[in-house]
Amino acid sequence: MKKTLTELMSDSIRRCMDKGLLNSTEIPPLILESPREKSHGDYSTNIAMAMTPREGKPSHEVARIILSQLADEDEVIEKAEIAGPGFINFFLKEEVWYSVLEEIEDKGEGFGKGKIGEGRRVQIEFVSANPTGPLHVGHGRGAAIGDVLANILDACNYRVFKEYYINDVGSQMDTLGKSVFLRYLHALGKEVEFPDNCYQGDYIAGIAKKAIKEREDAYLRYPQEESIRSLASFGADDILRGIEGDLDQFGVHFDGWFSEKELYREEKVPRAIDDLKERGLVYEKDGALWLKTSQFGDEKDRVLIKANGETTYFASDVAYHKDKLDRGFEVLINIWGADHHGYVPRMKASLMAMGKDEAILKIVLVQLVSLMRDGKIVAMSTRAGEFTTLRNVVEEVGRDAARFFFLMRRPDSQLDFDLELAKRQSAENPVYYVQYAHARICSIIREALNKGIVLPQFEDIDVRLLNLSEELDLLKCLSGYPEVIEASGLSLEPHRIPFYLMELSSLFHSYYNKYRVISSEVELTKARLLLVNSIKRVIKSALNVLGILAPEKM
């Protein structure tokens, strides 16, 4: 419905331009929003206010001119009003909302899916935690956001590839190897001093015990440096298996795992630097090699190779992103922790240095998670190796609740995760509330079938019987589902789906508590059964996008 109204408005503005009623030659972005107050209509737009600076007329006069050329309004629009400084509020005819029931029936699982992706290839890289320890709750939030964004983009007709980048090169790997080696020595009865800058936590000791089980004291017979390198690789492999298992338990699976080591084995880092040299964007200063990122909006130039010959993390990232482009991806999406915000300009600059539009690289920054229990923050310290892992949370509250709670706020907003609330089986728990709406409708349908009532088709019902204000609100909410999916894909904001589900579930529960779906009135029963079945299908579709089960019984 929003698209229909947008087209009507766009046509009206063009007619105004053609007739010389407006001075503008281009239509600004035409944004339609659903007002919070019902008295403000079904949709509202500020397009007249956006056009006012070029028109030299008051906004309400611009609005009046636009409405004067609005065609075919009798088919869709009941009335249009100018409000405040120049908002245009639209009230649509009741009958336009009934068509959503037919659309849901016709499209089935395709309802809600769009075409804005146009089949473009998009690579979404997320989690990518260093293979130096288990996943914590912050990684869990990034995993949920990345996985659901991939589902949303798939529904928007993008060809999506989910990838985990393994940071298995650099000082963190040296530290891991040293940490495991020292625990290995200790487990073999050697007296060792364990420095604070080593990785703490029982999992390091666990890796050391596995190394002893497999190789006994073999690592004592090699040069220490060689043993540390071997144990770093052994430890990383073990940790990665654990990470993959944790993600599997969380319902997250990747299409590819990309090792940083491969960039060096296949000489992709030096080749990427050579390509930038050919573009005249690399220079030497103080014995180091620098990339002219400041030429592309970064605050200063960045080092690719240090004076000691060591390659920087930035150089690896440049090569990795070049590799993404070489593989044919047209859109690159990275899900990063909010502490990486300063890294965004240099990565966008590196894309421009490669001759690409910076817009193809989209960064979603994810804020921290605070775990709450009984109103108090659960203390976490990764330095001491004492932190709540993703596995701990999933085992305590369940996968569905964990995913839903991680998605309940904008990615760039800090999230308070209430563990006790997530376990509660009551209307206070949002995921329970949504799943219960689905299960409740399944129960209604079972009751109908037990009474010999066949689920009706759209052509079998009299839609005019669905004339209660609550029913119209449900129809309007259903019709907005494709818009929510599209808006989530455009904005890369998966939290819009849980918000939508809570709104739809709230409308349904209120309706169910007030009216009977199955009654002695046969035609009304059929109409209401089609309505609630349509609600069920949309709830299930949205839960599928979130990677959450839609239970039929609870």
C-alpha positions as CSV (number, residue, x, y, z in Angstrom):
1,M,0.0,0.0,0.0
2,K,2.9,2.4,0.8
3,K,4.3,1.8,-2.7
4,T,0.9,2.5,-4.3
5,L,0.6,5.7,-2.4
6,T,4.2,6.7,-3.2
7,E,3.5,6.3,-6.9
8,L,0.3,8.4,-6.6
9,M,2.2,11.1,-4.9
10,S,5.1,11.0,-7.3
11,D,2.7,11.3,-10.3
12,S,1.0,14.2,-8.7
13,I,4.2,16.1,-8.1
14,R,5.4,15.5,-11.7
15,R,2.1,16.8,-13.0
16,C,2.6,19.9,-10.8
17,M,6.0,20.4,-12.3
18,D,4.8,19.8,-15.9
19,K,2.1,22.4,-15.4
20,G,4.4,25.0,-13.8
21,L,2.6,24.9,-10.5
22,L,5.9,24.0,-8.8
23,N,9.4,25.3,-9.5
24,S,11.3,22.1,-8.5
25,T,12.6,19.9,-11.3
26,E,13.4,16.9,-9.1
27,I,11.4,15.1,-6.5
28,P,13.2,14.8,-3.2
29,P,13.1,11.4,-1.4
30,L,9.4,10.7,-0.7
31,I,9.1,9.3,2.7
32,L,5.8,7.9,4.0
33,E,5.5,6.9,7.7
34,S,2.7,5.4,9.8
35,P,1.7,8.0,12.4
36,R,1.5,6.9,16.0
37,E,-1.8,8.6,16.4
38,K,-4.8,7.1,14.5
39,S,-6.2,10.6,14.2
40,H,-3.3,11.5,11.9
41,G,-4.3,8.9,9.3
42,D,-2.8,5.7,7.9
43,Y,0.3,7.4,6.4
44,S,1.9,10.8,6.6
45,T,4.6,12.6,4.6
46,N,6.6,15.7,5.0
47,I,7.4,16.0,1.2
48,A,5.8,19.5,1.0
49,M,8.1,20.7,3.8
50,A,11.1,19.1,2.0
51,M,10.3,21.0,-1.2
52,T,9.5,24.4,0.4
53,P,13.1,25.9,0.2
54,R,13.0,25.6,-3.6
55,E,9.4,26.7,-4.0
56,G,9.5,30.0,-2.1
57,K,6.0,29.3,-0.8
58,P,4.7,28.2,2.7
59,S,4.8,24.4,3.2
60,H,1.0,24.2,3.6
61,E,0.6,25.9,0.2
62,V,3.0,23.5,-1.4
63,A,1.0,20.6,0.1
64,R,-2.2,22.1,-1.2
65,I,-0.8,22.3,-4.8
66,I,0.4,18.7,-4.6
67,L,-3.0,17.5,-3.5
68,S,-4.7,19.4,-6.2
69,Q,-3.2,17.1,-8.8
70,L,-3.6,13.9,-7.0
71,A,-5.3,11.4,-9.4
72,D,-7.4,8.3,-8.8
73,E,-7.7,9.1,-5.1
74,D,-11.2,7.6,-5.1
75,E,-9.7,4.1,-5.6
76,V,-7.4,4.2,-2.6
77,I,-7.7,7.4,-0.6
78,E,-10.7,8.2,1.6
79,K,-9.3,11.6,2.3
80,A,-6.1,13.6,2.6
81,E,-5.5,16.4,5.1
82,I,-2.8,19.1,5.6
83,A,-1.7,19.2,9.2
84,G,0.7,21.4,11.2
85,P,3.3,23.2,9.2
86,G,2.7,21.2,6.1
87,F,2.4,17.4,6.8
88,I,0.1,15.6,4.4
89,N,-1.9,12.9,6.2
90,F,-3.7,10.2,4.2
91,F,-6.7,8.1,5.3
92,L,-7.1,5.1,3.1
93,K,-10.4,3.3,2.3
94,E,-11.2,0.3,4.5
95,E,-11.6,-2.0,1.6
96,V,-8.0,-1.5,0.4
97,W,-6.7,-3.4,3.4
98,Y,-8.7,-6.6,2.7
99,S,-6.5,-7.4,-0.3
100,V,-3.6,-8.4,2.0
101,L,-5.4,-11.6,2.9
102,E,-5.6,-12.6,-0.8
103,E,-1.9,-11.6,-1.3
104,I,-0.8,-13.7,1.7
105,E,-2.8,-16.6,0.3
106,D,-1.4,-16.3,-3.2
107,K,2.2,-15.7,-2.3
108,G,2.4,-18.2,0.5
109,E,6.0,-18.3,1.9
110,G,6.9,-15.6,-0.7
111,F,4.8,-13.0,1.1
112,G,7.1,-10.4,2.5
113,K,9.9,-11.1,0.0
114,G,11.0,-8.2,-2.3
115,K,13.2,-7.5,-5.2
116,I,15.4,-4.5,-4.2
117,G,18.5,-6.7,-4.2
118,E,18.1,-7.4,-8.0
119,G,20.2,-10.6,-7.6
120,R,23.3,-8.7,-6.6
121,R,26.0,-10.7,-4.8
122,V,26.6,-9.6,-1.2
123,Q,29.2,-10.9,1.2
124,I,28.5,-10.4,4.8
125,E,31.4,-11.0,7.2
126,F,30.6,-11.3,10.9
127,V,31.7,-12.7,14.2
128,S,35.3,-13.2,13.0
129,A,36.5,-13.5,16.6
130,N,40.2,-14.2,17.1
131,P,40.9,-17.9,17.5
132,T,42.3,-17.3,21.0
133,G,39.3,-18.0,23.2
134,P,35.6,-19.0,23.2
135,L,32.9,-16.7,22.0
136,H,31.5,-14.3,24.6
137,V,28.1,-12.6,24.7
138,G,29.3,-9.7,22.6
139,H,30.2,-12.1,19.8
140,G,26.7,-13.6,20.3
141,R,25.0,-10.3,19.5
142,G,27.2,-9.9,16.4
143,A,26.4,-13.4,15.3
144,A,22.6,-12.9,15.7
145,I,22.7,-9.6,13.8
146,G,24.9,-10.9,11.0
147,D,22.9,-14.1,10.6
148,V,19.5,-12.3,10.5
149,L,20.8,-9.6,8.2
150,A,21.8,-12.3,5.8
151,N,18.2,-13.8,6.0
152,I,16.7,-10.3,5.5
153,L,18.9,-9.6,2.5
154,D,18.1,-13.0,1.0
155,A,14.4,-12.1,1.3
156,C,15.2,-8.9,-0.5
157,N,16.6,-10.9,-3.5
158,Y,20.3,-10.5,-2.8
159,R,22.6,-13.5,-3.3
160,V,24.2,-13.7,0.1
161,F,27.4,-15.3,1.2
162,K,28.2,-15.5,4.9
163,E,31.8,-15.5,5.8
164,Y,34.0,-15.9,9.0
165,Y,37.4,-14.3,8.8
166,I,40.0,-16.1,10.9
167,N,42.6,-13.8,12.3
168,D,45.3,-16.5,12.5
169,V,48.3,-14.3,11.9
170,G,50.0,-11.8,14.2
171,S,51.0,-11.2,17.8
172,Q,47.8,-12.7,19.3
173,M,48.8,-16.1,17.8
174,D,52.3,-15.8,19.4
175,T,50.6,-15.0,22.7
176,L,48.2,-18.0,22.3
177,G,51.1,-20.4,21.6
178,K,53.1,-19.1,24.6
179,S,50.0,-19.4,26.9
180,V,49.4,-23.0,25.9
181,F,53.1,-23.9,26.1
182,L,53.3,-22.6,29.6
183,R,50.2,-24.5,30.7
184,Y,51.6,-27.5,28.9
185,L,54.8,-27.3,31.0
186,H,52.9,-26.8,34.2
187,A,50.7,-29.9,33.4
188,L,53.9,-31.9,33.0
189,G,55.0,-30.9,36.4
190,K,57.4,-28.1,35.5
191,E,57.5,-24.9,37.5
192,V,56.6,-22.0,35.4
193,E,55.7,-18.3,35.8
194,F,52.5,-17.4,34.0
195,P,52.6,-13.7,32.9
196,D,49.5,-11.4,33.1
197,N,49.7,-10.7,29.3
198,C,49.1,-14.4,28.5
199,Y,45.6,-15.7,27.9
200,Q,44.0,-16.7,31.1
201,G,41.1,-19.1,31.8
202,D,40.6,-22.8,32.2
203,Y,40.2,-23.3,28.4
204,I,44.0,-22.7,27.9
205,A,44.8,-25.4,30.5
206,G,42.3,-27.7,28.7
207,I,44.1,-27.2,25.4
208,A,47.4,-28.0,27.0
209,K,45.9,-31.3,28.4
210,K,44.7,-32.2,24.9
211,A,48.2,-31.6,23.6
212,I,49.6,-33.9,26.2
213,K,47.0,-36.6,25.4
214,E,47.9,-36.5,21.7
215,R,51.7,-35.9,21.9
216,E,52.7,-36.6,25.5
217,D,55.9,-34.7,26.2
218,A,57.0,-34.4,22.5
219,Y,56.9,-30.6,22.6
220,L,59.8,-30.7,25.1
221,R,62.1,-32.2,22.6
222,Y,61.8,-29.4,20.0
223,P,63.3,-25.9,20.2
224,Q,61.0,-23.7,22.4
225,E,60.2,-21.3,19.5
226,E,59.1,-24.2,17.3
227,S,56.9,-25.7,20.0
228,I,55.2,-22.4,20.7
229,R,54.4,-22.1,17.0
230,S,53.0,-25.6,16.8
231,L,51.0,-25.2,20.0
232,A,49.6,-21.9,18.7
233,S,48.3,-23.7,15.6
234,F,47.1,-26.6,17.7
235,G,45.3,-24.3,20.1
236,A,43.7,-22.2,17.3
237,D,42.4,-25.3,15.6
238,D,40.9,-26.5,18.9
239,I,39.3,-23.1,19.7
240,L,37.9,-22.8,16.2
241,R,36.2,-26.2,16.5
242,G,34.7,-24.9,19.7
243,I,33.6,-21.7,18.1
244,E,32.0,-23.6,15.2
245,G,30.2,-25.8,17.7
246,D,28.9,-22.9,19.7
247,L,27.7,-21.1,16.6
248,D,26.0,-24.3,15.4
249,Q,24.2,-24.5,18.8
250,F,23.2,-20.9,18.2
251,G,21.8,-21.7,14.8
252,V,24.5,-19.8,12.9
253,H,26.3,-21.4,9.9
254,F,28.7,-19.9,7.5
255,D,29.1,-20.4,3.8
256,G,32.9,-19.9,4.1
257,W,35.7,-19.7,6.6
258,F,38.6,-17.5,5.3
259,S,42.0,-17.8,6.9
260,E,44.3,-14.8,7.1
261,K,47.2,-17.2,6.6
262,E,45.9,-17.9,3.1
263,L,46.4,-14.2,2.2
264,Y,50.1,-14.8,2.8
265,R,50.4,-18.3,1.4
266,E,48.9,-17.1,-1.9
267,E,50.9,-13.8,-1.8
268,K,47.7,-11.8,-1.9
269,V,49.0,-9.1,0.5
270,P,52.1,-8.1,-1.6
271,R,50.0,-8.3,-4.8
272,A,47.4,-5.9,-3.3
273,I,50.2,-3.5,-2.3
274,D,51.7,-3.7,-5.7
275,D,48.3,-2.8,-7.2
276,L,48.2,0.3,-5.1
277,K,51.7,1.1,-6.0
278,E,50.8,1.0,-9.7
279,R,48.0,3.5,-8.9
280,G,50.7,5.9,-7.4
281,L,49.1,5.7,-3.9
282,V,51.9,4.1,-1.9
283,Y,55.1,5.9,-0.8
284,E,58.0,5.3,1.5
285,K,58.7,7.4,4.6
286,D,60.9,6.7,7.6
287,G,61.7,3.2,6.2
288,A,58.0,2.3,6.1
289,L,55.5,1.9,3.3
290,W,52.4,4.1,3.5
291,L,49.0,4.3,1.7
292,K,47.6,7.7,0.9
293,T,44.3,7.2,2.7
294,S,44.1,10.9,3.6
295,Q,43.6,11.5,-0.1
296,F,40.2,9.7,0.3
297,G,38.9,11.2,3.5
298,D,40.9,9.4,6.2
299,E,42.4,11.7,8.9
300,K,45.9,10.6,8.0
301,D,47.9,8.2,5.8
302,R,48.2,4.6,7.1
303,V,51.2,2.2,7.3
304,L,51.1,-0.9,5.2
305,I,54.6,-2.3,6.0
306,K,56.6,-1.2,9.1
307,A,60.2,-0.1,9.0
308,N,61.2,-3.5,10.4
309,G,59.5,-5.2,7.4
310,E,56.5,-6.4,9.4
311,T,53.2,-6.2,7.5
312,T,50.4,-4.4,9.4
313,Y,46.9,-5.6,10.2
314,F,45.7,-2.9,7.9
315,A,47.6,-4.3,4.9
316,S,46.0,-7.7,5.6
317,D,42.5,-6.1,5.7
318,V,43.2,-4.2,2.4
319,A,44.2,-7.5,0.7
320,Y,41.2,-9.3,2.2
321,H,38.8,-6.7,0.9
322,K,40.4,-6.8,-2.5
323,D,40.0,-10.5,-2.5
324,K,36.3,-10.1,-1.7
325,L,36.0,-7.8,-4.8
326,D,38.0,-10.2,-6.9
327,R,35.6,-13.0,-6.0
328,G,32.8,-10.9,-7.6
329,F,30.9,-9.6,-4.6
330,E,29.1,-6.3,-5.4
331,V,28.2,-5.3,-1.8
332,L,30.4,-5.9,1.2
333,I,29.0,-5.8,4.7
334,N,31.1,-6.0,7.8
335,I,29.7,-6.5,11.3
336,W,32.1,-5.0,13.8
337,G,32.3,-4.2,17.5
338,A,31.7,-0.5,18.2
339,D,35.3,-0.1,19.4
340,H,36.3,-0.4,15.7
341,H,34.5,2.8,14.7
342,G,37.9,4.6,14.1
343,Y,38.8,1.9,11.6
344,V,35.9,2.6,9.3
345,P,37.3,5.7,7.4
346,R,40.6,4.0,6.6
347,M,38.8,0.9,5.2
348,K,36.5,3.0,3.1
349,A,39.5,5.0,1.9
350,S,41.3,1.8,0.9
351,L,38.3,0.8,-1.2
352,M,38.4,4.2,-3.0
353,A,42.2,3.7,-3.4
354,M,41.3,0.5,-5.3
355,G,39.1,2.6,-7.6
356,K,35.8,1.5,-6.0
357,D,32.9,3.4,-4.7
358,E,33.1,3.6,-0.9
359,A,29.3,2.9,-0.8
360,I,29.8,-0.8,-1.7
361,L,31.4,-1.2,1.8
362,K,28.8,-1.0,4.6
363,I,29.9,-1.3,8.2
364,V,27.4,-2.2,11.0
365,L,28.8,-1.3,14.4
366,V,27.5,-3.3,17.3
367,Q,27.5,-2.0,20.8
368,L,28.3,-3.9,24.0
369,V,26.0,-6.3,25.8
370,S,25.4,-6.1,29.6
371,L,24.1,-9.3,31.1
372,M,21.6,-8.6,33.9
373,R,20.4,-11.0,36.6
374,D,17.9,-9.9,39.3
375,G,18.4,-6.3,38.2
376,K,22.1,-6.4,38.7
377,I,24.9,-6.5,36.0
378,V,26.8,-9.8,35.8
379,A,30.5,-9.0,36.1
380,M,32.6,-10.0,33.2
381,S,36.4,-9.8,32.8
382,T,37.9,-11.2,29.6
383,R,41.4,-10.3,30.9
384,A,41.1,-12.6,33.8
385,G,39.5,-15.3,31.7
386,E,36.3,-15.0,33.7
387,F,33.5,-14.1,31.3
388,T,30.1,-15.4,30.4
389,T,30.4,-17.3,27.1
390,L,27.8,-17.4,24.4
391,R,27.4,-21.1,25.1
392,N,26.6,-20.3,28.8
393,V,23.8,-18.0,27.7
394,V,22.3,-20.3,25.1
395,E,22.3,-23.2,27.5
396,E,20.7,-21.1,30.2
397,V,17.9,-19.3,28.3
398,G,17.7,-21.3,25.1
399,R,18.6,-20.5,21.5
400,D,15.3,-18.8,20.6
401,A,15.3,-16.4,23.5
402,A,19.0,-15.6,23.1
403,R,18.6,-14.7,19.4
404,F,15.5,-12.6,20.0
405,F,17.0,-10.7,23.0
406,F,20.2,-10.0,21.1
407,L,18.1,-8.5,18.3
408,M,15.8,-6.3,20.4
409,R,17.7,-3.1,20.1
410,R,19.4,-1.2,17.3
411,P,22.9,-2.6,16.7
412,D,24.5,0.8,17.7
413,S,22.6,0.9,21.0
414,Q,23.9,-0.8,24.2
415,L,21.9,-3.8,25.1
416,D,20.9,-4.9,28.6
417,F,20.2,-8.7,28.4
418,D,17.9,-9.8,31.2
419,L,18.7,-13.5,31.8
420,E,15.8,-14.1,34.2
421,L,13.3,-12.4,31.8
422,A,14.5,-14.4,28.9
423,K,13.6,-17.6,30.8
424,R,10.2,-16.5,32.0
425,Q,7.2,-18.2,30.4
426,S,4.9,-15.3,30.5
427,A,3.7,-12.3,28.5
428,E,6.5,-10.2,30.0
429,N,9.0,-12.2,27.9
430,P,8.8,-10.9,24.4
431,V,9.9,-14.1,22.6
432,Y,7.5,-16.2,24.6
433,Y,4.7,-13.6,23.8
434,V,5.3,-13.9,20.1
435,Q,5.7,-17.6,20.0
436,Y,2.6,-18.0,22.1
437,A,0.6,-16.0,19.5
438,H,1.6,-18.5,16.9
439,A,0.8,-21.5,19.1
440,R,-2.5,-19.9,20.1
441,I,-3.6,-19.6,16.5
442,C,-2.5,-23.2,15.8
443,S,-4.8,-24.2,18.7
444,I,-7.7,-22.3,17.2
445,I,-7.2,-24.0,13.8
446,R,-7.0,-27.4,15.4
447,E,-10.3,-26.6,17.2
448,A,-11.9,-25.6,13.9
449,L,-10.7,-28.8,12.2
450,N,-12.0,-30.9,15.1
451,K,-15.4,-29.3,14.6
452,G,-15.3,-30.2,10.9
453,I,-14.6,-26.6,9.8
454,V,-12.4,-26.5,6.7
455,L,-9.9,-23.6,6.6
456,P,-11.4,-21.1,4.1
457,Q,-9.8,-19.6,1.0
458,F,-10.1,-15.9,0.3
459,E,-12.7,-16.4,-2.3
460,D,-14.9,-18.2,0.3
461,I,-15.2,-15.3,2.7
462,D,-17.1,-12.1,2.9
463,V,-14.3,-9.6,3.8
464,R,-16.8,-6.9,4.8
465,L,-17.5,-8.9,7.9
466,L,-14.0,-8.0,9.1
467,N,-15.1,-4.5,10.0
468,L,-14.1,-4.1,13.6
469,S,-11.4,-1.5,14.3
470,E,-9.2,-4.3,15.8
471,E,-9.5,-6.3,12.6
472,L,-8.6,-3.4,10.4
473,D,-5.6,-2.7,12.6
474,L,-4.5,-6.3,12.2
475,L,-5.0,-6.1,8.4
476,K,-2.9,-2.9,8.3
477,C,-0.2,-4.5,10.3
478,L,-0.1,-7.5,8.1
479,S,0.1,-5.3,5.0
480,G,3.2,-3.6,6.5
481,Y,5.2,-6.8,6.7
482,P,6.9,-6.5,3.2
483,E,7.7,-2.9,4.0
484,V,9.4,-3.9,7.3
485,I,11.5,-6.5,5.5
486,E,12.5,-4.0,2.8
487,A,13.2,-1.2,5.3
488,S,15.3,-3.7,7.4
489,G,17.3,-4.6,4.3
490,L,17.9,-1.0,3.2
491,S,18.9,0.2,6.7
492,L,20.7,-3.0,7.8
493,E,18.7,-2.9,11.0
494,P,17.4,-6.3,11.9
495,H,15.8,-5.1,15.2
496,R,12.8,-3.9,13.1
497,I,11.6,-7.5,12.8
498,P,11.3,-8.2,16.5
499,F,9.6,-4.8,16.9
500,Y,7.1,-5.7,14.2
501,L,6.5,-9.2,15.7
502,M,5.7,-7.7,19.1
503,E,3.3,-5.2,17.6
504,L,1.5,-7.9,15.5
505,S,1.4,-10.3,18.4
506,S,0.0,-7.6,20.8
507,L,-2.8,-6.7,18.3
508,F,-3.6,-10.4,18.0
509,H,-3.6,-11.2,21.7
510,S,-5.9,-8.2,22.4
511,Y,-8.2,-9.2,19.6
512,Y,-8.4,-12.9,20.8
513,N,-9.1,-11.8,24.4
514,K,-12.0,-9.7,23.3
515,Y,-13.7,-11.7,20.4
516,R,-14.4,-15.3,19.6
517,V,-12.9,-16.6,16.3
518,I,-15.1,-19.7,16.1
519,S,-18.7,-19.0,16.8
520,S,-22.2,-20.0,15.7
521,E,-22.1,-17.4,12.9
522,V,-20.7,-19.5,10.1
523,E,-19.7,-16.7,7.7
524,L,-18.1,-14.6,10.4
525,T,-16.2,-17.7,11.6
526,K,-14.8,-18.3,8.1
527,A,-13.7,-14.7,7.8
528,R,-12.0,-14.6,11.1
529,L,-10.3,-18.0,10.5
530,L,-8.8,-16.7,7.4
531,L,-7.6,-13.6,9.2
532,V,-5.9,-15.5,12.1
533,N,-4.4,-18.0,9.7
534,S,-2.9,-15.1,7.8
535,I,-1.5,-13.7,11.0
536,K,0.0,-17.2,11.8
537,R,1.7,-17.4,8.4
538,V,3.3,-13.9,8.8
539,I,4.4,-14.6,12.4
540,K,6.0,-17.9,11.2
541,S,7.7,-16.1,8.3
542,A,9.1,-13.4,10.5
543,L,10.3,-15.9,13.1
544,N,12.0,-17.9,10.3
545,V,13.9,-14.7,9.3
546,L,15.0,-14.4,12.9
547,G,16.1,-18.1,12.9
548,I,13.6,-18.8,15.7
549,L,11.1,-21.7,15.9
550,A,7.4,-21.1,15.5
551,P,5.9,-23.7,17.9
552,E,2.4,-25.1,17.3
553,K,2.0,-26.0,21.0
554,M,3.3,-24.4,24.2
